[in-house]
């Protein structure tokens, strides 16, 4: 497959400043990109390539079909599918008409998905062909969905066989396949979609992303086009994303990491989108070589898996330029190994949450490895942060407190839930994140943990992320998760769940002895267990509740 060459920095700067950067909506930016970058590759799979111009044409065709299905400005359109080109077409087609995108996690079960479809009042659902043995519409059998008017099956993933459409079940409308759906919009005048795109503004709602529901039912986070484009232009500047970069998107499109800092930011800056539906370390290594990947973001677990792959040394990874990772715990040793063993020229970390359009802070080009490993950077332009103690007072430098965020990136609110919105965003506009953080004298912030993850051992606050960072420097530990468990004498003590590095024969007692030499006694896990793999969600984050169970 032909690989696009990097455009000169001066050319990129001029192009973005002249047209694309002036667009404050996703569809508007793609339309401008189709004029600016025209025949350059916008989206690639192993067997097909879309130029920016062709991608825009296909988005327009999708928008026409959605218009024919009755979708209008203010409606909601859901997508329940793995990473594939039609996911992007469906999302942007809906947004062209002023409808809001509602992504659904591919790991949801039928009842969970139906709840989100009902609460979002989705009129159209794009769903995958059977994926990893799951037939999504079948999961919705028996669920009342009176507002859902259209069900569209996306094409099967490349290499998968097409399957017959299932008959309508329960209250579901009859499904149509992708080709028939697109054909249904051919009679719609292009001028209707053009006018709808022209009518979009920065304050038009772009998406409603539902949170993971760790503290109850998932809540719908409402964000606008202007918030998205402004945030991810800042993100792109921070990571030096440029036209001609080739971006392998392993992070799921239904998550902000795969959507906003994934395919959306590529469209804003002329990079090529290369979607990957299922994470497999060996396949990622193969794709890096075959597709000359330059950008690879992901959670720490992704890079730890690449480093642990037994055949890694057989792959030429010299095309890699930039990696972006982030979580409550990014071990310093991981950052160094990504430089030294995977060959990334730039490794950066950042921090954000769904309620902040997915972005709050980023490290900077030129920051030291030590700085990048020990912080989440500084707030992006236009964003303020506070570190607040339980009494509501600002914490001194170096003292942990709850992180509060204020700025253009803070969500519009939770969908149809003013009480939850008021609880999350105070009268002065500060978003209370629920994350414990600390800042240094230069303004760099570091997330120490979630408020709910902190445990108290013998009267001392223990932050699992801090302990995990320390333990990750042990040469035998590939991954570690620490959690608090009840203890009759101490109240709570730490338990470490460890994945060993290949060929390691380390014992639990050796780990405990090492911890006693490296950290304060109250931080030392009292229990150490070894597992083959940590349970992670589709976004690559460790699911500690499963470890507790």
PyMOL commands that set and color helices and strands:
alter all, ss='L'
color gray80, all
select helices_A, chain A and resi 9-18+20-22+26-36+52-68+85-96+110-120+136-139+178-183+190-199+225-239+256-269+281-291+300-308+312-314+332-340+354-356+369-374+418-424+464-471+508-518+521-523+544-548
alter helices_A, ss='H'
color red, helices_A
select strands_A, chain A and resi 41-44+49-51+76-80+100-103+124-127+150-153+175-177+205-210+220-224+246-249+272-275+322-325+346-351+361-362+378-379+383-388+401-407+413-414+431-439+445-450+455-457+460-462+477-487+491-500+527-530
alter strands_A, ss='S'
color yellow, strands_A
deselect
rebuild
show_as cartoon
